Amino acid sequence: MQALMLLVAGLSVAPVSGSLLPVQWGPRLDGGPIHVAFIAPAFTTRDIDEVGLRLEIKPLTVKVWSSNQLAGPGQSDDQILQDIRDALAKDSDVLVIGNINLRMLPEDILETIKSRVTDGKGLVLANHRDGVPETLAKFLQAKEPAESSADITRGVGESMTTEWPSNLEFVSAGTAGKGRIVELDYAGDKPYCHFLLPGLTDPLRARPEYMDVYLSLVCRAIRWAAGRRPAVAVAAVEDASPAGPTDDQIPPGMPEEYIQQIKDGVARPLFKPYLIRLTGPADRPYRVYAQVRESSRQLRAGYPDLPPLKKGQSSYLLEIPLGPGRYFLDLWFYDKKQVVEWHTANITVTGWPEITEVNWSKGNLLPNDRLLISLDVRPQLNRPRGCTVYARATDALGRMVAENVAPVAADGGPVQVPLNFADLLTNFVKVEVFAADVEGRPLSAWDLDHATYSHIYMPVRLARAPVCSLTVEAPAVAEYNARTWLRTLAGAGVDSVYTASSEDARFHLAEMNLRPVPDLLEMVQQNTGAAETTDPLRETVPAYWAAGTTAYLLGTASEFGPSLESGRESVRAIDGEALVGVRISGEPGAALDWPGLASGLDFLAAPDDGPGLYKLRSYRPPGSVAELVVDGNVSGWHAWRQAMFQMQGVWLRNTFAGAADPSSPNGIGADGRLTAGFLDLADAVAELRSGVGFLLAHSARKPEIAIVEAGPGSEQAESTLASLLESRAYEFDFVTADAVKSGALSRYKMVLMPTAEPGKELESRLKEFEGSGGKVGTVPVEGVSAIDLGGIEPAVIISGSPENAGVEAHTFTFGDAKLFAFLGSPDIKKKTQKFTFSQAAPGHVYDVRRGKYLGRSKKVSVVAPRGGAAVYASLPYRVDGVEVTTLGTDVLRAGRPV
């Protein structure tokens, strides 16, 4: 009868993107909302929002700065302590404290906590191990064990998770006076950016669905500590299906096919029956709601129109349609619209078709590729019939990028399903295989939901973003709050993440369509020779190659040495297309071997400090990648700065913080929101990616001045000299003495030399340069204040005093076009800086950023924004229109190259 009612009512069984949607355990609680006071580190308080999405609470939050520090920037310890005292004075039901060293709290606050609990307030402690003062430890140890603590641990679905597959022994509950205490003394390391959840012991398999399990336990702990014991509760969920013969009931020596035929003969009802046993008779009628979740295929099926649980019933029969698989079965009991109890059971359903030996022809994909899926389907011996195997692939954007179907004959056997991919755009695809008990007709959503299922995440090897990549450093990746923050950053334009070299980081980043930049430094440091380095790198690099990684970091370096060079060669021997490099640390202006770094590595991330960027620009070979490292306050100016130096992106170091690692991050603030500086940066990155960045990156420079490096001790002079030339809008390069000896001066009009003795060979080359019409100037190693440039004019003349204008100028050429780019300093007082520049000859001038024609002129009026850019193009002709002509076809398909 119940099955018939379900069919008539219609079922909500379509898959949803529900694995990331919270399961609402008690959105409207019997008895109303629970008033909860939270005390937690500032960068972990997203947990409170997650609890609020799942349980009806009225929160009051006190944020300490970190696990071991009360006050942050602009705060005082006294202020934070007073906030805690004020929170304790409020009439809340439960006090929740997590991931802080309770020894930071003075004795009067500890005594207040004890007295409030004794008087009837609830207390929940989480991740508090090793931080409990003696006076509180004795109070906790003296609590009376609670007989009803099963209300906390029963029915959270823990056995399917990777953290709690066997037990919840870390939960300790008891009473003290009139109050209730729950301690969640999780095993393992404390979490980085949570205060209520456990630290992940198996982060690679930490699926998003498990967060609902962890928070179900937290919600139950808060409810129990508040004294809200449910009037009805589930004791057990039992499979009530017809049972076939057990293994010990089958006579020995029977043929395997015969045994399987007996098992296949057992009736498998479409609607799977489960007997819900309660802890006692229901005290009144309850509305029942059931939900089935399948974690890997993101299936969430709800059953809202079930028969009610009647008063006096101590069991309840639930019949729901399920295909083979392992599921979370969630149950709710409602009194009208209020939740009285919820319960999660883990259930496993067996059935046919059965698939085995699923193999994938490769472990990673290229943007245009072919994947062959092979599997075996066991025949149905009791009633032979065919079935259908369906395979599909979806990318990280949720788009289906390939699908195929293969019919299977009644005798089963090997099956092959090919998938063809074209122009993949994301770092991974999810490949799914369904074997459905369907023959001779198209598969419906119902068929797929009830099919046997298997899947794999297949990484894609993509090219690195060519224009204005945005890389962030992430101290944590797998934790749920960190993933949320990284998704937020990805939505704002971040495309790459530098983090620990681990398989879980690779997987979770690829799932978020973020490129991992793995750090191989430890292996290189342990093995300084190329031969010694190769073996451990050979074990590590293929995993990251499979993740679509194109850049590998040999850690951070303040110098270039044999370990870096051998490390690069070891990686390139395994992955010939990889970019291998370092992020510069220390003091970049302090005598770094810039020529060695630039020529010996493929990838460099360097801060804007001293003459480093000028040297990096000068020495970088074609095809290498450079990013601008930002460690302090970030803004859109940094995106424009790297574009002016024709770098490939911005590398943001301090992105978000955690419980024990307080800071003032540039990306995600303590409130969980993107900072104003990061939003400004993201806006600039988006504009550069829309076209102007490509134009600047692929334009040519024509420097007329070369600065010969003077060697150690001349860094300050080089920095001052570079700044003076830049302020006068001159384009210049650094060159080495060896390059001069090799004839590198032919492209320049002038060479600036330090007063140090050049040596005979270098002096000879300089005389040859002068003899061919070039100019040679000397500058003092110390006290550079003026430069004699022998009448050489810059490519662009800025009116007024450029040193005081707060604007730097860069000139490029792109085919027939001359480009003039001006970057306003973020430190100027005015919002805009107005001036005029003159070019050598009149041209048709365009404001590139605004897409506006300004007329034919030699002089151009400029408005450079503070911390922003103005870009102009001068052409020998006026553009009347743009016409695109395609070859070979009149039909264009979206997403296809032309």
N, C-alpha and C positions, 0 to 999 in steps of 0.2 A: 504494500500500500504506500509506504514511504517513497519507494522508488518511483511509483506512478505519479505521486505528488511532485517530485522533483522534475520529472519530464514535463509535466503540465506547466509548472511554474516557469521553466526555462532557466538555464544555468549560466552564470557568469564565469566561463572557463577560458576565455581568450587570454593568451599570454600578455602580460603588461611589462613595462620596464620597471617592475615593482621591486626588484632587488635593492634599489637605492631609495625606495619610498619607505618611510618608517611604518612598522606595524604598530598600530595604536592599541596598546594593551588596556588602558583604562582612560579613554578620552573624556568620559563623563562617569565619575565614580559614584557608587552607592555611598551616600553620606557626604557628598560634595568634595571640593578640592582639598588637598592636603597642603597646609602652610609649611614650607620648608626653608630653613636658613642654610645657605651653602657658604663654606669657607674653602677657597681653593686658589692655586696659583693662577695668575691672570691669563696665561697663554693656554690654559686647559679648560676654561669655563664654557667652551662650546658644548661640553658634556651636559651642562644644565639645559641648554636649548634642546638637545636630543632627548633628554628625559621629559621635558615639557611637551614635546611632540607626541610622546607615547603615554603619558600619565597626566591626569588633571592635578596640577599643583599651582600654588601661588608662591613663586620663589622670591627670596631676599638674598642677595649675593654680596659677599665681601671678598674682594680680590686682593690677595697678597701678591707681591711681585714675583716670587719664585718659591721653590720648595724650601729654600734656606734663607730667604731674605724677605722681610716684611714690606719695606717701602721701595718703590721704584723712583725713577727720575721725577723731580718736582714734588715728591711726597716725603713724609716723615714717618718713622716708626710709631710715634705717639698718635699720629692721625689714624693709621691703620688699626692700631690697638683700640682706639676709641670707637672706630667703626665696628669692630668685633663686639665690644661691650654693648653698643647700641643694638646690634643684631640679637644678642643674647637676651636683651631686655624685652624684645618684641614677643608677642604671644604666638609663637610658631609651634607647630606640632612636632617637628623633627629638626634636629641639627645634623647636617652632613658635612664632614670634613675629609678631605682626601689629598694625598700626595704632598703633604707639607710636614716639615719637622715640627712636631708639637712642642719641642723644647724651646721654640721661639716664643711661646706664649708665657706671660708672667703668671705667677702663682694665683693672683686674684681671678684671672680669667679661667684657669683650670678649676679652681674651686667653684666658680659660678657654673661651669659646665656640669660638674658633679652634682651640685645642688639642684639644678634645673632638671637633670635626669631623674634624680631621686624623687622630685616632686611630680614627675609624670611626663616630662619631655622625652621624645625618642632621640637616640644618637646612632648615627651610622658612620663608621670609620672605614676608609678604603686606602690601600697603598700607604699605610702608616707605619709599616714595620721599620724598626731601627730608629724611630724618631719619637718614641713615647717617653715622657719624663716619668720618674719613679712614682710620683704621687698619683698620676693617672693610670700607670701600669697596674698598681695595686688595686685601684678601683675597678679596672676592667677584669682583672683576675678573680675578683671577689663576686662577680655577677653570678646569679643563679641560672643554671642551664634551663632553657625554655623547652617545655614539652611540646609546644605548638610551632616550633621553628620550621617544621616541614612545610608550613605555609610559604616559606621563603624559597626553599630549594626544590619543591615538587613541581614538575610540569613546566620547566623552562626550555626543554629540548636540548640539553647540554651534550648528549652523547654523539650528536652529529658534528659538533665543533672540533677544532683541532686543539683547543686549550683545555677543555673539560670533558674528554671522551669517556671517562670512567666514573668520576665522583666529583662532589662539591665539598670536600672536606675542609677547604679553606674558609668556609662560612661558619662563624661562631656567633650564636645568638643567646641572649639571656636577659634577665631582669635585674634591676637595681632599684630597690624601693618600689615606687609606682611606675618607674620608667622602663623602657626597653632599649637594649643595646644590640647592634649588629656590627660585627667586625668582618670585613672582606679582606682577609690576609692572603692576597694572591701570591702564588708561587712565581719564581723567576724574577727578572729585572723589572723595575718600575717603568711605567710607560713614559714616553718623552712628552707627549702633548695631551694626555688624558689624566684625570684624577679619579674617575669612577670605574674605568675599564682596566682589565689586566694588561700587563705588557705582553706582547705577542711572542710566543715561543716557537711558532712555526709560521712566520709572516708570509711565506710563499703561498700557503693555502688559506690565508685569512680572507675568506670571501666576504663581501659586503653583508650577506644575509646573517652572518654570525653576530654582527653588531646588535641585531634585534634580540638575539639570545642573551647576550651579555647584559643588555639594558633591561630585559625582562627580569633578570635576577635583581638588578639594582632597584627597579620599580617595586618588586615584591619586598625587598628589604626595607624600602622607605614606607611602604604600606603597612608592613608588620610593625615597624618601629613606631608608627603613628597609632597603633592599637586597632587597626581596621582588619579584624579577622573576618574572612568571608563566611557567609551563612551556608554556602554550598561549595563543595570542592571535589575535584576529580581525584580518585585514588589510583586508577589504572585505566589504560586503554588496551583492549584485548582484541585480537583478530578473531572474528566469528565466522570465517569462511569454512566451507566443508573441508575436512582434513583428509588428505590421502594417506596411504600407508607410509609409516616411518621406515627408516633404513633397517632397523632391527626386526621389523615385521615382514620383510621381504626374505624369502628363503635364499640361502647362499647358493651361488653357482648359476643363478638365473642370467640369461643373456642381457647385455646392457640395453639393447633395443627393446626388449620385452619390458624391462623395468621402466624405461622411459615412456612406453606406450601406456602402462598402467597409470603413471603420473599424469600423462596428457589426458587420460580419460576422466580425471576428477573434474567435476563441473566447476567452471570458473565464471561466476556471475558477473554481468556487466557492472552491477553496483556492488562494490566491495563493502561487506558489513563489518562494523566495529562495535563492540560492547563497551560502553563508557560506564565504569563502576565508580560510584560516588563514595565519599567517606561516611555518609549517613543519609537517611531519608531527606528529601527536599522539604524545607519548611513551608514553601509556598510555590506556586507555579513560576516557571522561568522561561523566557524566550531564549532559544539556542541559536547560535550562529557558528558555522564552521568554515574553515579556510584551509586550503592545501597550498603549500609553497614547495617548489622544486628549485633548489639553489642554482644549479648550473644552467638550466634552460630558462630561468627567470619566469617560471610559471607561477601565477597566483590565481587560484580558482576559489571563488567565494560562493557559499551556499546560504542565502539569507532566509529562505522560506521553509525552514525545517519545522517538524511538529514540536510543540512545546514540551518541556519537562514538567510533568504534573506533580502536584503536591504529594508527598509520601513516597515517590519513586526513589529507589537507591541505585538504579541503573538506567541506561538509556541506549537504545539501538540506533546507531548512525549508519546510513547506507549512502555511499558516494561513489561515483564512477571514477575509477583510477586505472591507468595503464601501468606497465612495469616500471619500476624505479624506486628511489628512496626519497621520502618527503618529510617536511614538517607538517604536522596536522595541528592546527590551532583551533581551540574551542573557546567560546565566550558564553557566559550565562548572564542574561539581562533581567533586571526587574524594571519593566517598562523600558525607559531609554537609558538606564544607568547600569554600568558594568558592576556585577557583584564578584565575578571570578573569571580568570582566564587560565588556560592550560595549554601547553604545547607537548605533543608526543612525537617521537620519531618513528615512522612506519616504513616498512619495506614491502613492496608488492612484486611478486614474481609472475611471469606469464609468457606468452608467446606473441610475436616472434622473439627468438633468442639469437643474439648476434655475438660472435666471438672473433678473435684474431683480427681486430681492426688495426689496419696498418696504413700509414701515410707515406707516400712516395718520397717526401722530403721533409725536412724540419724547419724550413724557412722559405720565403717567397721573394721573388723580384717583382717590381711593379707590373710587368707583363710576364705571366708565368702559367704553368699548368700543374695541377696537383691530381694524382691518382689515388683514390681511396679504395682499399681492398678489405673485404671482410667475409666471414662465413655466416650463413644463416642455417640454423638447425631445422630440419623438416619437422612438421607436426605429424607424429606417427599415428595418433588416434583417429584423426580426421584430416588426411592430407589435403592441403590447399596452398595456393600461392600467396605471396604478400608483395609489398612494395617497399623499396629502399629509396629514400629521398635525402639528398645532401644539399646544404646551402652554406654560404659564407657571408657574414656581415662584417663591416669594418667598424672602427672605433667611432664613427659618426652615425652609426645605426643604419647605414645603407646596405641593402643586399647587393653584393658585388659578383656573386656567381651562384648558380643552382643547377641541379640535374636530378634525374629520376631514373631508377632501374627496376624493372619488374623481376620478380624472383619466382621460379617455377615451384611446383608443389614438392619436388624432391630436394629443394634447398640447395646448399652448396656454396661455392665461392661466388662472390659478386664484386664487380669493379664499377666504380662511379667516378668519372673524370670531372674536374672543375677547371674551367678556363678563366683566367684573370686578365684584365686589361686596364692599364693606367690606374693602379692602386694609389690612393692618396694618403693613407694612414699607416702608422707603424705596426699594426697588427690586424689580422682578421680572425674572427671566431668561426671555425668550421664545425658544422653540426651534422650528425647522421641520424636519421630516423628510420626505423623499420616498423611499418604499420601493417596491421592485420586487415589489409585492403587489397582487393584484386580487381583489376580491370576498370578502375575509375579514378578520376583526379582526387588528390588528398585534400581534405578540409582542415580547418584549424582544429576541430575536434579530433580528427585522426592523428594529427601531430602531437596534440596534448596527451594522447593516450598511447603513443607509440613507444617502443624501446628506443633508448637514446644513448648517444655517445658524442663527445665533442673534444676539440683541442683548440688551443690558442696558437695561431700560426704567425710568427713575426714576419715583417716585411722589411726588406733592405731598401730604404729610400735614400735619395741624395740629400745632403744637408741643405737647409734653407739658404738660398744664394744671397738674399738681401736682408740685412738687419735682423739676424737671429737674436732671440732674447733667451739667455741662459740664466738659470738661478741655481744657487747652491741650496740643497735640502738635507738637513741633518737626519731627517726621518722621512720615509716614503710609505711604508706599509701600514702604519697606524691610521685609523679611520679619520681622525681629525686632520692629519697631514694630507691624506688623499683628498679630503674636501678642500683644503687650502690650495693644493696643487691643481685641482680642477678649476678653482676660481682663478688662479694665476694663468692657467692654460686658456681659459675663456677671455682673458685680457691680453693674450698675445704671446705668452711664454711658450717656447717650442722645445727647449732642451733643459735637462736637469743634471747637474753634477752631484753625485752622491756616492755612497759606499759601493764598492764593487761586489755586488751580491746578486744571486739569482732572483730573489724576491723583488729587489729594486728594479731589475730589468723587466720583470713581468708586470708589476703594477704600473710602472711608467708607460710601458707599451700599451697597456689597457687604457690609459688616459690619453693616448696619442701624443706622448711626450718622448723625445729622444733621450735615452740615457747617455751620459758621458762618464764612463767608468774610470775609476782611479786605479791604475796598476802600479803605483809607486812602491808599495811594500815589497812586491816581488822583484822589482828592479833593484831596490836597495839591498835585498838579500842576495842577489845574484848580479854582480857588477860586470861580469863578462858576457859577451854575446852568446857563447855556447851554453853557459850556465843559465842564462836568462830564458833561453828558448823553451825549455821543457815546461816550467810552470806557466809561462804565458800561453803555450800551446793548449794547456788545459783550460785556461780562462777565456781567451779571446773568442773561440768559436761560439760560446754561449751568447756573447754580446754581438757577434756578427749576426747571429740568428735573430737578435732583437732589433735589427735594423740600425745598429750603432754605426756611425761613420767617423766619430771622433773619440779617441782614447786619450786619457790624460795620464801622463807619467807623474802624477802628483803635482806639487808646487815646488818651484825651484828658484834660487837666487843666483844660480850660475849654471853654465853649460859644461857638462863633463862627460866622460866615457860611459857612465851608467845610462845617461839619457840617450846617447847616440846608439848604444848597443840595444837598449830597450826598444827604440824606434825600429831598428833593423829586425829585431825578433818579431815584433808585431807585423811589420810589413811582409815578412817572409810567410806569415800565415794568412794575412788579409792584405793583399796588395793594393786595395783601394782605400784602406783606412787612413784617416788623418791622425797623426800621433803628435802630441805636444805637451805643453805645461801651462799652468797658470803661474805667472810671475809673483813671487812673494819677496818680502824684504824691502830693500830700497832700490827700485829699478834704475835710478840715476847713478848708482854707486858702482861704476866700473864693470857693468855686465858685459859679457861677450855677446853683444847684439848680433854681429855678423854670424857667429857660430850658432846662436839660438835660431835666428831666422832661416839660415840655410840648412841647419841640421835637423830641424823639426818641421812638421807640416802645419802645426796649430799652436798659436800663442795667444794667451789672454794676459793682457798687461794693463796696469793702472796708468792714469794720466799724471805722471810724476817725472819732473825733470825733462831731459831731452829724449826719453824713451820712445814716445810715440813717433817723433821725427825720425829716429834711427830705425824703428820698426818699419815705418813707411819706406825708408830708403833701402833697406836690406832685404825686404821680403821678396822671395822669388815668385813668379807667376804661379797661380794655383794654390798658394798657401792661404791659410785662414787666420785672421786675427780678430780678437774681440777686446772691447774696452772694459776693464774691470772697474766696478764701482763699489766702494766699501762704505762710504759715508752716505750723506743724504743724496737721494737720487732725484732726478728731474728729467724733463724732456730734453734739456740741454745736452745730456749725455748721449742721447740717440743721434742728435744732429752733429755732435762732436765726432763720434765714430764715423758718421757718413762723410764728413769733411776730410777725414784721413783715409777714406776708402777702405775702412775695416768692414768686417762681415757681421758685427753685432755687438750687443752689450751683455756683459757678464756681471750679474748682480750677486754679491756675496751674502749679505745679511738679509735673508728673505723672510723667515719666520722663526720664532723662538719656542722654547718648551719649558716644562716645569722647572728643571734644574739648570737651564741655560738661558737666563734672562738677558734681554737686550732690548733695544728699540729698533725693530726690524724695518727694512725699507719696503717690504712687500705686503705682509699681513700684519696688522697692528694687534695690540692686546685685546681690542674689541672684536677681532675676527674679520675686520673689513680691510679692503685694500686701502693703503695709505694714499694721501693726496699726491705725494711725490711719485709713487708708482703709477697712479692713474695718469699723471702728466707724461711720464715716460711712455706708457702704453699708447697714449694718443699720438705721440711723435713717431713711435714705431709703426703704428698703423698707417700713418700718412706716408712714411718712407716706403713701406711695402706696397703702397698703392701706385707707385710709379716714379716719384722723384728720387727715391733711394736707388733704384736700378740705374737711373740716368747718371747719378753721381758715381756709383760704383764702377760703371763701365766707361767713364770718361777718361781722357788722357791728361796727364800733367806735363808741363814743359818747364821744368826748373832750369833757371839760368845760372844759379850759384851753387857751388859745392863747398862744403865745410870738411876739411880733412881732420879726422879724429886726432886729438893730441895725446891720447893715452891717459893712464891713471893720473888723477890729481887735477884734471881739467874739466871735471863734470860741471862745476858751477859756471865756469866761463862758457862752456858749450850751451848750457841752459839759457844763460843771459843772451848769448849771441842769437840763439834760435828765437827767443822771444822778441828781440829787437827786429829781426828780419820779418817775423810774422806780423808784427804791429805795423810794418811799412808795406804789407801786402806783397812781399817778395815770395816767390816759390823757390825752394832750395832743397838740397839733399845733403846727407852726410855720406862721406866716402872714406874708405880706409886707405892707409898708405900703400898697402899691397895692391888695392884696386887702381890707385894712381899709377903705380909701376907697371900695371898691366894695360894701361892706355884707356882708363875709364873717364878721362876728362874731356873727350871730344864732344860730348853733348852739352857742355857748359860754356858760358861766356866768362865766368870769373871763379877763381878759387880763393877761399879764405883760409889762411894758414896761421896756426899759433906761432908765437915767437920762438918756440923750441927749435933746436937745430934739426933740419929735415933729413939729413943724411945725403950722401953723394948721389945715390941712384934716384932718390926722390927729387933732389934739387935738379938733377939733369932733366927729369920728366917735366918739372915745372917750367924750366927754361924753354923746352920744346913747345909747351903750351903757350907761353908768352910769344914765342916766335911765330906761332900760327895765328896771332891776334887776340889771344886770351889775356885776361888780366889776373894778376896775383896780388892779393892783399894780405897783410899780416895784422893780427889782433893780439893784444896782450892776454896771457892766460888768466891774469887777475885784473879786476877793475874795468871790464868792458863797459863802455858808456857811449861810444860813438863808432861808426863804421864808415870808412871811405870806400864807396862802391864804384868809384871810377866812372861815374856818369850813367851807370846802368839803371834804367827806369823799370819800375814794377809793371806788371801786366795791367794793373788797374790803379788809377790815381783817386784816392779818397780826399775830399775837401776837408779842410779844418785840420785838427791835430789828431791823427789816428791813435796816438798813445793814450789820449784822454777820452776817446770815443767809446771805449769799451766794446769794440767790435773787431772781430778778426775776419780777414778776407781770404778766399781761396779761389783760384781760377783754374778752369779745365777747358778742354775742347772735346766735342762730340760730333765727329764728322765736320760739317760746315759750321756748326754752332760753336760759339764761345759761351761758356758758362761762368757766371760770377755769383759766388755764394758767400753770404755774410752771416756770421753767427754772433748774436748779441750775448754779452756776458750775463750770467745770472746775478751778478753782484752790482750791476748799475742801478742807480736810484730810480730813474725814470722807467715807466713801463715800456716805452719805445725810444729808440735812438734814431734821429733823422739826420741824413747827410746826403751828399751827392758824390757819385763816382764818375770818372771819365774813362772811356776806352780809347784805344789808339785810333780807331776810325769809326765813323757812323755805321750803325746797323739797325735792323728791325728788332726791337727789344720786346721781350715777353716776360711777364711776371709768371714764373713757372708754377708757384704754389697756388696762385689764384686763377691761372689759366687766362690771363688778360693780356691783350696786345696794347703796348704803350707807345707805339709809333716809332718812326725812324729817327734816331738821335745819337749823338756822341756822349752826351751827359745824361745821367739817369738819377732821379731822386729816389732815395731808398728809405724805407721805414723798417728798421730791424727791431723785432720785439725783444724784450728782456728774456734771456734764456732760450730764445728761439732763433729761427733762421729766415732769411730772405734769399731767394734764388731767382736769378734772371738769366735769360738766354738771349744772345744777340746773333741774328742770322743775316746773311747777305741778301735775303729775299723775304717777302712776306708770305706766310702760309694762308692760302685761301680756303683750303679744305683737305680732308684726308679720305682717300678712297682705298678700299681693300678689295683685291681681286683674288679669288681662289682658283686653284688649278685642278682640273680633273673632275670636279663635281659641282653641282649647283646646290647640293643639299648639305647642310652643316648639322652635325649631331652634337648636342651639348656634352662637354667634357672630353671631346676628341680633339687631338692636335690637328691644326690646319697646315 
